[in-house]
């Protein structure tokens, strides 16, 4: 689903799924009760947290560590190649005047400008998706199978891609049609309202995703196991989350990854956890994971993410606006473009926004790591006194999450800056084993 949206995301600057990572997908958390053995050990001088972290990381066999490093290090290059593939496809559509031909076909089909834009978008999205499909097969099917991260055979995997294609056509049309309407009517000021439109669109998708989009890819059922459901709902009520049920979804049909989330707003809130989490983790590990996800909701990270994106959108849409006009003046005739507000200029706009998004990746990642760390801390605080030996449970949970994603546990500083949207597993384990304000007589920061 994510890959098929590669031509929508640059428009609204969901840098590497920054906001979807907050709204509709999640990973991890935890901390300690009164005076468990683990907490007591933290309070004694003999306890060396760095030694404890090294012991956790050493649990991974050398061959698994090498496999994890190879997967993640190869993934670093994929980020660059994703950008290159997108750029090449946009160039093809412009240089061969396919984009201009799509515009002309849309104009022959109807005299209504909005319908013309919608018809152009449909052609553009389908053609661009077909051109990138061989790369998608390698990146998201062949390579994921090579590392044992995909459970699907090609048929079911292809079905998900087709569904994602349909979702992309519909959601992209909802965004692109009014965007070009603003470009035609507002001239030089369109970029301001275009950025505002993207934020509204993002909020709209965040609202409908849990109820209408996610179930297209997975089956969601109410969790019946009271042993798991009741503690989660109790935590939710204690933290002001208006949820009456917990949902389980069948992520195992696609991959072995472990995840959970608290998503939606304004009546579409939903607490969900996947079946991999239920099958691979103990109840305390599930509780610490949900504590992290509830932290995103309670701390307003979705709202903060939208504000952060709005600022970036204003800056980069302004830059793209001027670069688009310059590009059309410079090469527009060769590409068959009639002006910056021509629908056929969409590949230029997407390419410019993709460049901006690629360059701003370290900033977006830093923001994401900041809020993920806050959610880790919130999760540690919320399960204090609920989960026995919570620091130990949290450390184990982080390792399970890292193993499931084949995450490189201790990346270099540069690697983390460019590629990590979460703190590294090493950092998360270190924090879970060292964060203990209670033993020092201090009040926790988030959960009073």
Residue pairs with C-beta under 8 A, 6 or more apart in sequence:
1 160
1 163
1 164
1 167
1 217
2 17
2 20
2 164
3 132
3 136
3 139
3 140
3 161
3 164
4 129
4 136
4 161
4 164
4 165
4 167
4 168
5 164
5 167
5 168
5 171
6 82
6 86
6 132
7 86
7 124
7 125
7 128
7 129
7 168
7 172
7 350
8 168
8 171
8 172
8 175
9 17
9 357
10 86
10 350
10 353
10 354
10 357
11 172
11 175
11 176
11 179
11 198
11 349
11 350
11 353
12 175
12 198
12 199
12 201
12 202
12 309
12 313
13 198
13 309
13 312
13 313
13 316
13 353
13 356
13 357
14 20
14 202
14 309
15 309
15 312
15 357
15 360
15 361
15 364
16 79
16 361
16 364
16 365
16 421
17 25
18 305
18 309
18 364
18 367
18 368
18 421
19 202
19 206
19 302
19 305
19 306
19 309
20 209
21 368
21 421
22 296
22 301
22 302
22 305
22 371
23 206
23 209
23 261
23 263
23 264
23 302
23 305
24 206
24 209
24 210
24 214
24 261
24 263
25 259
25 261
26 259
26 260
26 261
26 262
26 289
26 292
26 293
26 296
27 258
27 259
27 260
27 289
27 292
27 401
27 405
27 422
28 288
28 289
28 292
28 376
28 379
28 397
28 398
28 401
28 422
28 428
29 288
29 289
29 290
29 291
29 292
29 293
29 295
29 375
29 376
29 378
29 379
29 380
29 383
29 394
29 397
30 288
30 291
30 292
30 379
30 380
30 383
30 387
30 390
30 391
30 393
30 394
30 395
30 397
30 432
31 379
31 380
31 381
31 383
31 384
31 387
31 390
31 391
31 394
31 432
31 435
31 436
32 38
32 39
32 42
32 380
32 384
32 387
32 389
32 390
32 391
32 436
32 438
33 39
33 384
33 385
33 386
33 387
33 388
33 389
33 390
34 385
36 388
36 389
36 390
37 389
38 389
38 390
38 391
38 392
39 389
39 391
39 436
39 438
39 439
41 47
42 49
42 391
42 433
42 434
42 436
42 439
43 436
43 439
49 430
49 433
49 434
50 430
52 395
52 433
53 395
53 426
53 429
53 430
53 433
56 395
56 396
56 399
56 429
57 409
57 410
57 425
57 426
57 429
59 399
60 68
60 399
60 403
60 409
64 403
65 409
67 147
67 406
68 402
68 403
68 406
68 407
68 408
68 409
69 408
71 147
71 149
71 406
72 406
72 407
72 408
72 411
72 419
73 408
74 143
75 419
76 415
76 418
76 419
78 139
79 361
79 418
79 419
81 135
82 139
83 354
83 358
85 132
85 135
86 132
86 350
86 351
86 354
87 351
87 354
87 355
89 128
89 131
89 132
89 347
90 128
90 347
90 348
90 350
90 351
90 354
91 347
91 351
92 98
92 131
93 99
93 124
93 127
93 128
93 347
94 331
94 335
94 347
94 348
95 334
95 335
97 335
97 336
98 127
99 124
99 335
99 336
99 337
99 344
99 345
99 346
99 347
100 335
100 336
100 337
100 344
101 336
102 120
102 123
102 124
102 127
102 343
102 344
103 116
103 120
103 342
103 343
103 344
105 119
105 123
106 115
106 116
106 117
106 119
106 120
106 123
106 343
107 116
109 115
109 116
109 119
110 116
110 119
113 181
113 184
114 177
114 181
116 343
117 176
117 177
117 180
117 181
117 343
118 173
118 177
120 343
120 344
120 346
121 169
121 172
121 173
121 176
121 177
121 343
121 346
122 169
122 173
124 346
124 347
125 165
125 168
125 169
125 172
126 165
126 169
129 165
129 168
133 161
136 161
140 150
140 157
141 150
141 154
141 157
144 150
144 255
147 406
148 256
149 255
149 256
149 257
149 405
149 406
150 157
150 254
150 255
151 252
151 253
151 254
151 255
151 256
152 160
152 253
152 254
156 253
157 254
160 217
160 254
163 216
163 217
164 217
167 213
167 216
171 201
171 205
174 201
174 204
175 197
175 198
175 201
176 346
178 197
179 194
179 197
179 198
180 341
180 343
180 346
182 190
182 193
182 194
182 197
183 190
183 194
183 340
183 341
184 341
186 193
188 321
190 321
190 341
191 314
191 317
191 318
191 320
191 321
192 314
194 317
195 310
195 313
195 314
195 317
196 310
198 313
198 317
199 306
199 309
199 310
199 313
202 306
202 309
203 306
205 213
206 263
206 264
206 265
206 302
207 264
207 265
207 266
207 268
208 268
209 263
209 264
210 263
210 264
210 268
210 269
210 270
210 272
211 264
211 268
211 270
214 220
214 249
214 263
214 272
217 254
218 249
218 250
218 251
218 253
218 254
218 274
219 249
219 250
220 247
220 248
220 249
220 272
221 247
221 248
221 249
222 245
222 246
222 247
222 248
223 229
223 245
223 246
223 247
223 248
223 273
225 278
227 283
228 246
228 278
228 283
228 286
229 245
229 246
231 283
231 287
231 386
232 246
232 271
232 286
232 287
232 290
233 243
233 244
233 245
233 246
233 271
235 287
235 290
235 291
235 294
235 382
235 383
235 386
236 243
236 262
236 271
236 294
238 382
239 294
239 297
239 298
239 382
239 447
240 298
241 262
241 269
241 271
241 294
241 297
241 298
242 269
243 262
243 269
243 270
243 271
245 271
246 271
246 272
246 273
247 270
247 271
247 272
247 273
248 272
248 273
248 274
248 275
248 278
249 272
249 273
249 274
249 275
250 274
250 275
251 257
251 259
251 274
251 275
251 276
252 274
252 275
252 276
252 279
255 276
256 276
256 404
257 274
257 276
257 404
257 405
258 274
258 276
258 277
258 280
258 281
258 289
258 400
258 401
258 404
259 273
259 274
259 276
259 277
260 271
260 272
260 273
260 274
260 277
260 286
260 289
260 290
260 293
261 271
261 272
261 273
261 293
262 269
262 270
262 271
262 272
262 290
262 293
262 294
262 296
262 297
263 269
263 270
263 272
264 270
265 302
269 297
271 290
271 293
273 286
273 289
273 290
276 404
277 286
277 289
278 286
280 400
280 404
281 289
281 397
281 400
282 393
284 383
284 387
284 388
284 389
284 390
284 393
285 393
285 396
285 397
285 400
287 383
287 386
287 387
288 379
288 380
288 383
288 387
288 390
288 393
288 394
288 397
289 379
289 397
289 401
290 379
291 378
291 379
291 380
291 382
291 383
292 375
292 376
292 378
292 379
293 375
293 379
294 378
294 379
294 382
295 301
295 374
295 375
295 376
295 377
295 378
295 379
295 382
295 446
296 302
296 371
296 375
298 378
298 446
299 371
299 374
299 375
299 378
299 446
301 371
301 374
301 375
304 371
305 367
305 371
308 367
312 360
312 363
312 364
316 353
316 356
316 357
316 360
317 353
319 352
319 356
320 349
320 352
320 353
320 356
321 340
323 352
324 340
324 345
324 348
324 349
324 352
325 340
327 348
327 352
328 337
328 339
328 340
328 342
328 345
328 348
332 338
332 339
332 345
335 344
335 348
336 344
337 344
337 345
337 348
338 344
339 345
357 364
361 418
362 417
362 418
365 417
365 418
365 419
365 420
365 421
366 417
368 421
368 422
369 416
369 420
369 421
369 422
369 423
372 421
372 422
372 423
373 423
373 431
374 446
376 423
376 428
376 431
376 432
377 431
377 435
377 445
377 446
378 446
378 447
379 394
380 390
380 391
380 394
380 431
380 432
380 435
381 444
381 445
381 446
381 447
382 446
382 447
383 390
384 390
384 438
384 444
384 447
387 393
391 432
391 433
391 435
391 436
394 428
394 429
394 432
395 429
395 432
395 433
398 425
398 428
398 429
398 432
399 425
399 429
401 407
401 425
402 409
402 425
407 424
407 425
408 415
408 424
409 424
409 425
409 426
410 424
410 425
410 426
411 419
411 420
411 424
416 424
422 428
423 431
437 443
437 444
437 445
438 444
